[in-house]
Amino acid sequence: LLVKAQALSIWGRAYYHLGDFATAEARLEQAIALYYMVGDRRNEFNTLSYIGRIRLDRDCYEAARDYFEQILDVQREIEDKEGSADTLSHLGLIYACLGDYNVARSYLGHSLEIRKEIGNLAGEAETLGRFAMVYHQLGNYETTRRYCDLAQTIYGKIEHPEGESLCATYLGHALAGLDQLQPAIDAYEMALN
C-alpha cells in the first residue's frame, strides 16, 4: 500500500504542476487515504499540502487556509520545522489574499524565524518576497523595497533567477508607487532578463 500511495502522490503532484488540478486532486486524495491506512502521517500531510496549494491556486482561500492550518498542527506535533516554516509562509500568503495583513505578517514572521534558524536560504528569500507582497498591498512602498532588496540579495547568492525576477517585479511596483519611474522601469527590465 505504501508504494501505491507514493506512486499516486507523485502522479498527483505531476498533474498539479501540469495545471490539471482535477486529476491531481483525485490522485492526491487516493494517496492520502492510503497513507492514512498505513499510518504514514508525514507523507499524508505532505500530500495534503498539495491539495491546499490547489485551493490556493484556484483562489479558494478559506479552504486553503483550513488545509494548511490542519497541516501545521500535525507538522508541529511531529516537530517538522522545515515543513512548518513552509506552511506558515503559505498561511501568510493566504491571509494576505484574504486581506488580513496583521495575521499574514505574523505567520510570515514565524516562517522567517524558523527558516533562518534552520539555514534555509531559499525559503528565507521566499518569505521575504511574501513580506514584500504584503507591504505592497498595504501601499507601504519603502518597506516593500527593503524586503525586495533583502530577498534579491539572497536569491543572487544562491543563484535563483526566478526568485530574483519575481522580486524585481515587486521592486518595480514599489518604485512606481514611490514615483521613481525610471528606476521602476529598470527593475521591470531586470525582471524580464
Buried (B, 14 or more C-beta within 10 A) or exposed (E): EEEEBBBBBEBBBEBBEEEBBEBBBBBBBBBBEBBBEEEBBEBBBBBBBBBBBBBBEEEBBEBBBBBBEBBBEBBEEEEBBEBBBBBBBBBBBBBBBBEBBEBBBBBBBBBBBBBBEEEBBEBBBBBBBBBBBBBBBBEBBEBBBBBBBBBBEBBBEEEBEEBBBBBBBBBBBBBBBBEBEEBBEBBBEBBEE
